[in-house]
């Protein structure tokens, strides 16, 4: 399954807002330094879908706020 994520960095709290079935807003506290923001996004998505972090992978947009993420089932 592929989902489309818009990352909102430097937020006050970590949360996910669902826009529709495949589009999400992800709010994280981390700064985009040395991949910390991407790791936080992967961790939050894995927690949201109740799956291991190893099943979540950023397919495109690693250096962008717009990301395509693949969730392995």
Number of C-alpha atoms within 10 A of each C-alpha: 9 15 16 20 24 18 20 19 18 14 14 10 10 16 16 19 12 11 11 9 8 13 15 18 16 21 21 21 17 19 14 17 8 8 12 12 21 24 16 19 26 20 16 19 22 18 12 11 11 9 15 13 16 11 12 21 17 19 13 13 15 15 11 11 15 15 19 19 22 16 20 12 7
